[in-house]
């Protein structure tokens, strides 16, 4: 469910793949074919929506996702790993790789996923 296309080296324009490294083309094609099945197999699409809704209201709830991120942040902070990393590498992405921006990204992404897949009926 999580959009990792860019981290896998895919470059999209609309629904077309403009570029994909050789090692991910088969996976990208599989995902395109799977998405196309949603258009024709309404039972599959309905089951997908049911499962997303079930997960989002429990395991993937906003509370659980945020708690996981904050717990990890606390561990890397208390261990000194974050400070050592910052001293060695500094902030990346023009200083925008902060906890607040990560939490905002997660909220924005889950909002989009909810608008797209969460059953509200």
N, CA, C and O atoms as CSV, one atom per row, in Angstrom:
chain,resi,resn,atom,element,x,y,z
A,1,UNK,N,N,0.802,-1.205,0.000
A,1,UNK,CA,C,0.000,0.000,0.000
A,1,UNK,C,C,0.840,1.262,0.000
A,1,UNK,O,O,0.415,2.292,-0.523
A,2,UNK,N,N,2.013,1.192,0.575
A,2,UNK,CA,C,2.842,2.385,0.667
A,2,UNK,C,C,3.553,2.619,-0.646
A,2,UNK,O,O,4.122,1.686,-1.213
A,3,UNK,N,N,3.535,3.828,-1.136
A,3,UNK,CA,C,4.122,4.149,-2.427
A,3,UNK,C,C,5.631,4.267,-2.288
A,3,UNK,O,O,6.136,5.273,-1.791
A,4,UNK,N,N,6.347,3.243,-2.724
A,4,UNK,CA,C,7.801,3.269,-2.638
A,4,UNK,C,C,8.433,3.350,-4.024
A,4,UNK,O,O,9.619,3.060,-4.181
A,5,UNK,N,N,7.657,3.737,-5.020
A,5,UNK,CA,C,8.158,3.722,-6.391
A,5,UNK,C,C,9.445,4.519,-6.561
A,5,UNK,O,O,10.387,4.039,-7.191
A,6,UNK,N,N,9.497,5.710,-6.019
A,6,UNK,CA,C,10.677,6.539,-6.242
A,6,UNK,C,C,11.902,5.937,-5.564
A,6,UNK,O,O,13.007,6.017,-6.100
A,7,UNK,N,N,11.717,5.337,-4.392
A,7,UNK,CA,C,12.877,4.764,-3.722
A,7,UNK,C,C,13.376,3.517,-4.441
A,7,UNK,O,O,14.510,3.093,-4.219
A,8,UNK,N,N,12.555,2.928,-5.290
A,8,UNK,CA,C,12.995,1.765,-6.061
A,8,UNK,C,C,13.512,2.183,-7.432
A,8,UNK,O,O,13.849,1.330,-8.252
A,9,UNK,N,N,13.576,3.479,-7.687
A,9,UNK,CA,C,14.155,3.954,-8.924
A,9,UNK,C,C,13.176,4.128,-10.061
A,9,UNK,O,O,13.597,4.366,-11.193
A,10,UNK,N,N,11.891,4.020,-9.807
A,10,UNK,CA,C,10.913,4.192,-10.870
A,10,UNK,C,C,10.598,5.670,-11.048
A,10,UNK,O,O,10.566,6.431,-10.081
A,11,UNK,N,N,10.371,6.059,-12.274
A,11,UNK,CA,C,9.979,7.427,-12.578
A,11,UNK,C,C,8.657,7.365,-13.329
A,11,UNK,O,O,8.582,6.792,-14.416
A,12,UNK,N,N,7.615,7.955,-12.751
A,12,UNK,CA,C,6.265,7.880,-13.307
A,12,UNK,C,C,5.856,9.199,-13.934
A,12,UNK,O,O,6.293,10.262,-13.493
A,13,UNK,N,N,5.033,9.137,-14.943
A,13,UNK,CA,C,4.317,10.303,-15.454
A,13,UNK,C,C,2.907,9.813,-15.730
A,13,UNK,O,O,2.690,8.954,-16.585
A,14,UNK,N,N,1.956,10.367,-15.000
A,14,UNK,CA,C,0.576,9.881,-15.021
A,14,UNK,C,C,0.590,8.407,-14.647
A,14,UNK,O,O,1.066,8.067,-13.564
A,15,UNK,N,N,0.092,7.524,-15.493
A,15,UNK,CA,C,0.088,6.099,-15.164
A,15,UNK,C,C,1.154,5.319,-15.923
A,15,UNK,O,O,1.140,4.088,-15.915
A,16,UNK,N,N,2.069,6.012,-16.572
A,16,UNK,CA,C,3.091,5.346,-17.369
A,16,UNK,C,C,4.439,5.393,-16.669
A,16,UNK,O,O,4.807,6.406,-16.074
A,17,UNK,N,N,5.166,4.296,-16.745
A,17,UNK,CA,C,6.522,4.270,-16.211
A,17,UNK,C,C,7.443,4.842,-17.283
A,17,UNK,O,O,7.521,4.317,-18.394
A,18,UNK,N,N,8.137,5.920,-16.940
A,18,UNK,CA,C,9.078,6.518,-17.874
A,18,UNK,C,C,10.430,5.827,-17.804
A,18,UNK,O,O,11.124,5.686,-18.811
A,19,UNK,N,N,10.795,5.398,-16.596
A,19,UNK,CA,C,12.088,4.754,-16.418
A,19,UNK,C,C,11.981,3.770,-15.267
A,19,UNK,O,O,11.373,4.070,-14.240
A,20,UNK,N,N,12.574,2.594,-15.440
A,20,UNK,CA,C,12.664,1.623,-14.352
A,20,UNK,C,C,13.942,0.826,-14.541
A,20,UNK,O,O,14.188,0.316,-15.634
A,21,UNK,N,N,14.763,0.706,-13.505
A,21,UNK,CA,C,15.946,-0.143,-13.610
A,21,UNK,C,C,15.536,-1.574,-13.945
A,21,UNK,O,O,14.431,-2.002,-13.610
A,22,UNK,N,N,16.410,-2.299,-14.593
A,22,UNK,CA,C,16.097,-3.664,-15.015
A,22,UNK,C,C,15.631,-4.551,-13.877
A,22,UNK,O,O,14.764,-5.403,-14.073
A,23,UNK,N,N,16.193,-4.364,-12.686
A,23,UNK,CA,C,15.851,-5.257,-11.579
A,23,UNK,C,C,14.467,-5.010,-10.994
A,23,UNK,O,O,14.018,-5.808,-10.172
A,24,UNK,N,N,13.765,-3.936,-11.380
A,24,UNK,CA,C,12.430,-3.706,-10.829
A,24,UNK,C,C,11.331,-3.699,-11.885
A,24,UNK,O,O,10.159,-3.531,-11.549
A,25,UNK,N,N,11.686,-3.877,-13.150
A,25,UNK,CA,C,10.659,-3.806,-14.186
A,25,UNK,C,C,9.579,-4.863,-14.004
A,25,UNK,O,O,8.399,-4.567,-14.191
A,26,UNK,N,N,9.946,-6.075,-13.649
A,26,UNK,CA,C,8.936,-7.111,-13.514
A,26,UNK,C,C,7.990,-6.792,-12.361
A,26,UNK,O,O,6.787,-7.029,-12.473
A,27,UNK,N,N,8.512,-6.255,-11.249
A,27,UNK,CA,C,7.666,-5.887,-10.132
A,27,UNK,C,C,6.738,-4.743,-10.517
A,27,UNK,O,O,5.557,-4.760,-10.170
A,28,UNK,N,N,7.259,-3.751,-11.228
A,28,UNK,CA,C,6.441,-2.628,-11.654
A,28,UNK,C,C,5.329,-3.103,-12.577
A,28,UNK,O,O,4.185,-2.667,-12.442
A,29,UNK,N,N,5.649,-3.989,-13.511
A,29,UNK,CA,C,4.635,-4.516,-14.426
A,29,UNK,C,C,3.586,-5.304,-13.651
A,29,UNK,O,O,2.396,-5.223,-13.956
A,30,UNK,N,N,4.019,-6.058,-12.659
A,30,UNK,CA,C,3.070,-6.807,-11.841
A,30,UNK,C,C,2.096,-5.860,-11.155
A,30,UNK,O,O,0.891,-6.114,-11.132
A,31,UNK,N,N,2.618,-4.759,-10.589
A,31,UNK,CA,C,1.742,-3.825,-9.889
A,31,UNK,C,C,0.771,-3.144,-10.845
A,31,UNK,O,O,-0.378,-2.893,-10.480
A,32,UNK,N,N,1.213,-2.843,-12.059
A,32,UNK,CA,C,0.316,-2.245,-13.048
A,32,UNK,C,C,-0.785,-3.236,-13.407
A,32,UNK,O,O,-1.956,-2.865,-13.486
A,33,UNK,N,N,-0.412,-4.490,-13.623
A,33,UNK,CA,C,-1.408,-5.514,-13.947
A,33,UNK,C,C,-2.372,-5.724,-12.790
A,33,UNK,O,O,-3.575,-5.876,-13.006
A,34,UNK,N,N,-1.854,-5.735,-11.558
A,34,UNK,CA,C,-2.720,-5.923,-10.393
A,34,UNK,C,C,-3.706,-4.771,-10.278
A,34,UNK,O,O,-4.880,-4.993,-9.982
A,35,UNK,N,N,-3.248,-3.540,-10.507
A,35,UNK,CA,C,-4.137,-2.388,-10.436
A,35,UNK,C,C,-5.192,-2.450,-11.538
A,35,UNK,O,O,-6.350,-2.098,-11.314
A,36,UNK,N,N,-4.797,-2.893,-12.710
A,36,UNK,CA,C,-5.754,-3.023,-13.811
A,36,UNK,C,C,-6.844,-4.043,-13.473
A,36,UNK,O,O,-7.981,-3.917,-13.928
A,37,UNK,N,N,-6.493,-5.052,-12.674
A,37,UNK,CA,C,-7.498,-6.042,-12.268
A,37,UNK,C,C,-8.580,-5.414,-11.419
A,37,UNK,O,O,-9.719,-5.880,-11.441
A,38,UNK,N,N,-8.260,-4.365,-10.669
A,38,UNK,CA,C,-9.281,-3.693,-9.867
A,38,UNK,C,C,-10.397,-3.146,-10.747
A,38,UNK,O,O,-11.559,-3.127,-10.342
A,39,UNK,N,N,-10.045,-2.702,-11.951
A,39,UNK,CA,C,-11.047,-2.149,-12.854
A,39,UNK,C,C,-12.014,-3.210,-13.356
A,39,UNK,O,O,-13.174,-2.912,-13.642
A,40,UNK,N,N,-11.543,-4.443,-13.462
A,40,UNK,CA,C,-12.386,-5.492,-14.027
A,40,UNK,C,C,-12.926,-6.463,-12.982
A,40,UNK,O,O,-13.981,-7.061,-13.198
A,41,UNK,N,N,-12.247,-6.634,-11.879
A,41,UNK,CA,C,-12.662,-7.594,-10.858
A,41,UNK,C,C,-13.153,-6.837,-9.621
A,41,UNK,O,O,-12.380,-6.546,-8.709
A,42,UNK,N,N,-14.434,-6.529,-9.610
A,42,UNK,CA,C,-15.010,-5.730,-8.517
A,42,UNK,C,C,-14.987,-6.481,-7.187
A,42,UNK,O,O,-14.905,-5.855,-6.130
A,43,UNK,N,N,-15.058,-7.806,-7.223
A,43,UNK,CA,C,-14.986,-8.587,-5.992
A,43,UNK,C,C,-13.591,-8.461,-5.370
A,43,UNK,O,O,-13.467,-8.306,-4.155
A,44,UNK,N,N,-12.543,-8.528,-6.198
A,44,UNK,CA,C,-11.176,-8.351,-5.715
A,44,UNK,C,C,-11.000,-6.955,-5.132
A,44,UNK,O,O,-10.429,-6.796,-4.053
A,45,UNK,N,N,-11.489,-5.948,-5.842
A,45,UNK,CA,C,-11.358,-4.571,-5.376
A,45,UNK,C,C,-12.078,-4.381,-4.046
A,45,UNK,O,O,-11.556,-3.724,-3.145
A,46,UNK,N,N,-13.262,-4.947,-3.922
A,46,UNK,CA,C,-14.016,-4.853,-2.676
A,46,UNK,C,C,-13.269,-5.533,-1.523
A,46,UNK,O,O,-13.227,-5.005,-0.412
A,47,UNK,N,N,-12.684,-6.696,-1.788
A,47,UNK,CA,C,-11.905,-7.404,-0.757
A,47,UNK,C,C,-10.689,-6.576,-0.350
A,47,UNK,O,O,-10.327,-6.539,0.826
A,48,UNK,N,N,-10.055,-5.910,-1.323
A,48,UNK,CA,C,-8.909,-5.054,-1.040
A,48,UNK,C,C,-9.326,-3.897,-0.137
A,48,UNK,O,O,-8.637,-3.585,0.834
A,49,UNK,N,N,-10.450,-3.263,-0.456
A,49,UNK,CA,C,-10.944,-2.167,0.367
A,49,UNK,C,C,-11.282,-2.645,1.776
A,49,UNK,O,O,-10.995,-1.958,2.757
A,50,UNK,N,N,-11.887,-3.815,1.871
A,50,UNK,CA,C,-12.211,-4.370,3.193
A,50,UNK,C,C,-10.950,-4.582,4.022
A,50,UNK,O,O,-10.905,-4.233,5.202
A,51,UNK,N,N,-9.926,-5.156,3.393
A,51,UNK,CA,C,-8.689,-5.437,4.122
A,51,UNK,C,C,-7.971,-4.155,4.512
A,51,UNK,O,O,-7.460,-4.052,5.627
A,52,UNK,N,N,-7.922,-3.178,3.618
A,52,UNK,CA,C,-7.298,-1.901,3.965
A,52,UNK,C,C,-8.032,-1.266,5.142
A,52,UNK,O,O,-7.403,-0.783,6.084
A,53,UNK,N,N,-9.361,-1.267,5.088
A,53,UNK,CA,C,-10.158,-0.679,6.156
A,53,UNK,C,C,-9.907,-1.399,7.476
A,53,UNK,O,O,-9.748,-0.757,8.514
A,54,UNK,N,N,-9.871,-2.725,7.440
A,54,UNK,CA,C,-9.623,-3.504,8.656
A,54,UNK,C,C,-8.254,-3.143,9.250
A,54,UNK,O,O,-8.139,-2.909,10.453
A,55,UNK,N,N,-7.225,-3.100,8.405
A,55,UNK,CA,C,-5.877,-2.773,8.881
A,55,UNK,C,C,-5.779,-1.332,9.366
A,55,UNK,O,O,-5.153,-1.059,10.391
A,56,UNK,N,N,-6.388,-0.424,8.642
A,56,UNK,CA,C,-6.287,1.006,8.979
A,56,UNK,C,C,-6.967,1.321,10.302
A,56,UNK,O,O,-6.547,2.228,11.021
A,57,UNK,N,N,-8.008,0.580,10.619
A,57,UNK,CA,C,-8.721,0.835,11.864
A,57,UNK,C,C,-8.077,0.120,13.053
A,57,UNK,O,O,-8.502,0.313,14.192
A,58,UNK,N,N,-7.059,-0.700,12.800
A,58,UNK,CA,C,-6.417,-1.440,13.884
A,58,UNK,C,C,-4.903,-1.259,13.799
A,58,UNK,O,O,-4.368,-0.263,14.287
A,59,UNK,N,N,-4.219,-2.209,13.187
A,59,UNK,CA,C,-2.756,-2.213,13.124
A,59,UNK,C,C,-2.186,-0.938,12.510
A,59,UNK,O,O,-1.200,-0.402,13.016
A,60,UNK,N,N,-2.781,-0.451,11.443
A,60,UNK,CA,C,-2.269,0.733,10.747
A,60,UNK,C,C,-3.009,2.007,11.134
A,60,UNK,O,O,-3.093,2.944,10.340
A,61,UNK,N,N,-3.544,2.044,12.346
A,61,UNK,CA,C,-4.239,3.250,12.794
A,61,UNK,C,C,-3.241,4.401,12.925
A,61,UNK,O,O,-2.038,4.191,13.085
A,62,UNK,N,N,-3.767,5.602,12.854
A,62,UNK,CA,C,-2.917,6.798,13.017
A,62,UNK,C,C,-2.128,6.713,14.328
A,62,UNK,O,O,-0.937,7.020,14.372
A,63,UNK,N,N,-2.808,6.295,15.379
A,63,UNK,CA,C,-2.174,6.186,16.693
A,63,UNK,C,C,-1.014,5.186,16.682
A,63,UNK,O,O,0.058,5.478,17.212
A,64,UNK,N,N,-1.223,4.014,16.083
A,64,UNK,CA,C,-0.163,2.998,16.053
A,64,UNK,C,C,1.021,3.424,15.189
A,64,UNK,O,O,2.173,3.199,15.560
A,65,UNK,N,N,0.745,4.030,14.057
A,65,UNK,CA,C,1.827,4.472,13.174
A,65,UNK,C,C,2.657,5.546,13.874
A,65,UNK,O,O,3.886,5.479,13.898
A,66,UNK,N,N,1.974,6.531,14.440
A,66,UNK,CA,C,2.699,7.614,15.120
A,66,UNK,C,C,3.475,7.079,16.323
A,66,UNK,O,O,4.616,7.482,16.547
A,67,UNK,N,N,2.875,6.184,17.093
A,67,UNK,CA,C,3.555,5.610,18.255
A,67,UNK,C,C,4.819,4.865,17.829
A,67,UNK,O,O,5.850,4.980,18.492
A,68,UNK,N,N,4.759,4.108,16.742
A,68,UNK,CA,C,5.932,3.377,16.249
A,68,UNK,C,C,7.049,4.339,15.871
A,68,UNK,O,O,8.208,4.122,16.226
A,69,UNK,N,N,6.704,5.398,15.154
A,69,UNK,CA,C,7.712,6.384,14.748
A,69,UNK,C,C,8.324,7.059,15.976
A,69,UNK,O,O,9.544,7.194,16.073
A,70,UNK,N,N,7.475,7.482,16.911
A,70,UNK,CA,C,7.974,8.172,18.102
A,70,UNK,C,C,8.800,7.251,18.995
A,70,UNK,O,O,9.788,7.684,19.589
A,71,UNK,N,N,8.399,5.974,19.093
A,71,UNK,CA,C,9.199,5.009,19.869
A,71,UNK,C,C,10.584,4.829,19.251
A,71,UNK,O,O,11.587,4.800,19.965
A,72,UNK,N,N,10.638,4.709,17.941
A,72,UNK,CA,C,11.938,4.572,17.253
A,72,UNK,C,C,12.773,5.835,17.443
A,72,UNK,O,O,13.975,5.759,17.700
A,73,UNK,N,N,12.133,6.991,17.316
A,73,UNK,CA,C,12.841,8.255,17.499
A,73,UNK,C,C,13.418,8.340,18.915
A,73,UNK,O,O,14.555,8.772,19.103
A,74,UNK,N,N,12.632,7.926,19.903
A,74,UNK,CA,C,13.106,7.949,21.286
A,74,UNK,C,C,14.312,7.030,21.453
A,74,UNK,O,O,15.278,7.396,22.122
A,75,UNK,N,N,14.268,5.858,20.862
A,75,UNK,CA,C,15.386,4.908,20.989
A,75,UNK,C,C,16.663,5.455,20.354
A,75,UNK,O,O,17.740,5.361,20.943
A,76,UNK,N,N,16.544,6.029,19.146
A,76,UNK,CA,C,17.772,6.526,18.510
A,76,UNK,C,C,18.279,7.795,19.183
A,76,UNK,O,O,19.470,8.099,19.122
A,77,UNK,N,N,17.382,8.533,19.821
A,77,UNK,CA,C,17.798,9.727,20.558
A,77,UNK,C,C,18.483,9.343,21.866
A,77,UNK,O,O,19.574,9.824,22.172
A,78,UNK,N,N,17.827,8.467,22.637
A,78,UNK,CA,C,18.383,8.066,23.942
A,78,UNK,C,C,19.701,7.308,23.807
A,78,UNK,O,O,20.559,7.396,24.685
A,79,UNK,N,N,19.863,6.572,22.725
A,79,UNK,CA,C,21.097,5.804,22.537
A,79,UNK,C,C,22.260,6.685,22.085
A,79,UNK,O,O,23.418,6.269,22.132
A,80,UNK,N,N,21.947,7.888,21.652
A,80,UNK,CA,C,22.981,8.780,21.146
A,80,UNK,C,C,23.232,8.610,19.651
A,80,UNK,O,O,24.037,9.338,19.070
A,81,UNK,N,N,22.553,7.662,19.035
A,81,UNK,CA,C,22.779,7.398,17.618
A,81,UNK,C,C,22.389,8.591,16.745
A,81,UNK,O,O,23.087,8.904,15.781
A,82,UNK,N,N,21.293,9.251,17.069
A,82,UNK,CA,C,20.861,10.401,16.284
A,82,UNK,C,C,21.893,11.525,16.368
A,82,UNK,O,O,22.251,12.122,15.353
A,83,UNK,N,N,22.362,11.806,17.566
A,83,UNK,CA,C,23.361,12.868,17.735
A,83,UNK,C,C,24.642,12.548,16.971
A,83,UNK,O,O,25.211,13.417,16.311
A,84,UNK,N,N,25.094,11.288,17.063
A,84,UNK,CA,C,26.314,10.897,16.326
A,84,UNK,C,C,26.103,11.044,14.817
A,84,UNK,O,O,26.991,11.504,14.100
A,85,UNK,N,N,24.943,10.656,14.355
A,85,UNK,CA,C,24.645,10.767,12.934
A,85,UNK,C,C,24.621,12.233,12.496
A,85,UNK,O,O,25.177,12.587,11.457
A,86,UNK,N,N,23.979,13.068,13.290
A,86,UNK,CA,C,23.923,14.493,12.948
A,86,UNK,C,C,25.310,15.127,12.963
A,86,UNK,O,O,25.621,15.959,12.111
A,87,UNK,N,N,26.141,14.741,13.923
A,87,UNK,CA,C,27.499,15.287,13.981
A,87,UNK,C,C,28.320,14.861,12.772
A,87,UNK,O,O,29.128,15.632,12.256
A,88,UNK,N,N,28.108,13.634,12.328
A,88,UNK,CA,C,28.886,13.135,11.200
A,88,UNK,C,C,28.348,13.625,9.861
A,88,UNK,O,O,29.119,14.017,8.985
A,89,UNK,N,N,27.020,13.602,9.700
A,89,UNK,CA,C,26.428,13.875,8.391
A,89,UNK,C,C,25.619,15.159,8.322
A,89,UNK,O,O,25.384,15.674,7.229
A,90,UNK,N,N,25.187,15.692,9.465
A,90,UNK,CA,C,24.323,16.876,9.459
A,90,UNK,C,C,22.933,16.524,8.950
A,90,UNK,O,O,22.636,15.365,8.659
A,91,UNK,N,N,22.096,17.533,8.849
A,91,UNK,CA,C,20.769,17.323,8.299
A,91,UNK,C,C,20.872,17.228,6.785
A,91,UNK,O,O,21.656,17.949,6.168
A,92,UNK,N,N,20.104,16.362,6.197
A,92,UNK,CA,C,20.081,16.201,4.746
A,92,UNK,C,C,18.852,16.897,4.186
A,92,UNK,O,O,18.037,17.433,4.937
A,93,UNK,N,N,18.722,16.887,2.880
A,93,UNK,CA,C,17.553,17.465,2.202
A,93,UNK,C,C,17.292,18.896,2.649
A,93,UNK,O,O,16.170,19.256,3.005
A,94,UNK,N,N,18.334,19.695,2.625
A,94,UNK,CA,C,18.245,21.107,3.011
A,94,UNK,C,C,17.706,21.293,4.416
A,94,UNK,O,O,17.003,22.265,4.691
A,95,UNK,N,N,18.032,20.363,5.311
A,95,UNK,CA,C,17.604,20.471,6.700
A,95,UNK,C,C,16.159,20.104,6.946
A,95,UNK,O,O,15.625,20.364,8.024
A,96,UNK,N,N,15.515,19.498,5.953
A,96,UNK,CA,C,14.089,19.188,6.082
A,96,UNK,C,C,13.818,17.767,6.561
A,96,UNK,O,O,12.655,17.382,6.685
A,97,UNK,N,N,14.859,16.972,6.835
A,97,UNK,CA,C,14.632,15.599,7.286
A,97,UNK,C,C,14.479,15.567,8.807
A,97,UNK,O,O,15.312,15.013,9.524
A,98,UNK,N,N,13.402,16.169,9.269
A,98,UNK,CA,C,13.137,16.271,10.696
A,98,UNK,C,C,12.004,15.321,11.088
A,98,UNK,O,O,11.270,14.825,10.233
A,99,UNK,N,N,11.877,15.081,12.370
A,99,UNK,CA,C,10.788,14.259,12.885
A,99,UNK,C,C,9.438,14.865,12.493
A,99,UNK,O,O,8.532,14.146,12.072
A,100,UNK,N,N,9.310,16.151,12.629
A,100,UNK,CA,C,8.043,16.823,12.307
A,100,UNK,C,C,7.673,16.620,10.838
A,100,UNK,O,O,6.514,16.354,10.521
A,101,UNK,N,N,8.651,16.744,9.946
A,101,UNK,CA,C,8.367,16.547,8.525
A,101,UNK,C,C,8.034,15.093,8.214
A,101,UNK,O,O,7.199,14.822,7.351
A,102,UNK,N,N,8.676,14.160,8.904
A,102,UNK,CA,C,8.337,12.749,8.720
A,102,UNK,C,C,6.896,12.489,9.147
A,102,UNK,O,O,6.140,11.837,8.428
A,103,UNK,N,N,6.518,12.998,10.314
A,103,UNK,CA,C,5.138,12.809,10.787
A,103,UNK,C,C,4.133,13.462,9.851
A,103,UNK,O,O,3.059,12.911,9.612
A,104,UNK,N,N,4.471,14.623,9.324
A,104,UNK,CA,C,3.578,15.296,8.368
A,104,UNK,C,C,3.457,14.487,7.079
A,104,UNK,O,O,2.362,14.356,6.534
A,105,UNK,N,N,4.577,13.940,6.584
A,105,UNK,CA,C,4.535,13.098,5.400
A,105,UNK,C,C,3.625,11.890,5.627
A,105,UNK,O,O,2.812,11.548,4.768
A,106,UNK,N,N,3.767,11.252,6.779
A,106,UNK,CA,C,2.943,10.078,7.085
A,106,UNK,C,C,1.471,10.472,7.125
A,106,UNK,O,O,0.624,9.754,6.593
A,107,UNK,N,N,1.160,11.605,7.750
A,107,UNK,CA,C,-0.239,12.059,7.794
A,107,UNK,C,C,-0.771,12.336,6.395
A,107,UNK,O,O,-1.887,11.938,6.060
A,108,UNK,N,N,0.017,13.011,5.589
A,108,UNK,CA,C,-0.415,13.324,4.223
A,108,UNK,C,C,-0.632,12.055,3.411
A,108,UNK,O,O,-1.619,11.929,2.686
A,109,UNK,N,N,0.296,11.125,3.540
A,109,UNK,CA,C,0.188,9.873,2.779
A,109,UNK,C,C,-0.993,9.025,3.242
A,109,UNK,O,O,-1.720,8.474,2.416
A,110,UNK,N,N,-1.188,8.916,4.552
A,110,UNK,CA,C,-2.320,8.127,5.028
A,110,UNK,C,C,-3.648,8.807,4.701
A,110,UNK,O,O,-4.647,8.125,4.470
A,111,UNK,N,N,-3.673,10.135,4.679
A,111,UNK,CA,C,-4.890,10.834,4.248
A,111,UNK,C,C,-5.230,10.454,2.809
A,111,UNK,O,O,-6.386,10.172,2.494
A,112,UNK,N,N,-4.220,10.446,1.936
A,112,UNK,CA,C,-4.463,10.075,0.535
A,112,UNK,C,C,-4.920,8.618,0.430
A,112,UNK,O,O,-5.868,8.314,-0.293
A,113,UNK,N,N,-4.248,7.724,1.148
A,113,UNK,CA,C,-4.642,6.316,1.129
A,113,UNK,C,C,-6.071,6.158,1.640
A,113,UNK,O,O,-6.849,5.390,1.074
A,114,UNK,N,N,-6.423,6.876,2.701
A,114,UNK,CA,C,-7.781,6.794,3.224
A,114,UNK,C,C,-8.805,7.283,2.212
A,114,UNK,O,O,-9.848,6.654,2.025
A,115,UNK,N,N,-8.511,8.403,1.556
A,115,UNK,CA,C,-9.439,8.918,0.537
A,115,UNK,C,C,-9.614,7.909,-0.605
A,115,UNK,O,O,-10.689,7.804,-1.195
A,116,UNK,N,N,-8.557,7.182,-0.899
A,116,UNK,CA,C,-8.583,6.263,-2.022
A,116,UNK,C,C,-9.159,4.901,-1.658
A,116,UNK,O,O,-9.901,4.319,-2.449
A,117,UNK,N,N,-8.829,4.377,-0.465
A,117,UNK,CA,C,-9.142,2.982,-0.158
A,117,UNK,C,C,-10.018,2.741,1.067
A,117,UNK,O,O,-10.531,1.634,1.224
A,118,UNK,N,N,-10.209,3.718,1.933
A,118,UNK,CA,C,-10.942,3.468,3.168
A,118,UNK,C,C,-12.445,3.442,2.898
A,118,UNK,O,O,-13.014,4.385,2.347
A,119,UNK,N,N,-13.066,2.343,3.300
A,119,UNK,CA,C,-14.517,2.223,3.147
A,119,UNK,C,C,-15.187,3.017,4.245
A,119,UNK,O,O,-14.879,2.848,5.425
A,120,UNK,N,N,-16.102,3.881,3.857
A,120,UNK,CA,C,-16.795,4.685,4.846
A,120,UNK,C,C,-18.276,4.349,4.921
A,120,UNK,O,O,-19.004,4.933,5.724
A,121,UNK,N,N,-18.723,3.425,4.102
A,121,UNK,CA,C,-20.146,3.052,4.098
A,121,UNK,C,C,-20.455,2.072,5.181
A,121,UNK,O,O,-21.602,1.651,5.323
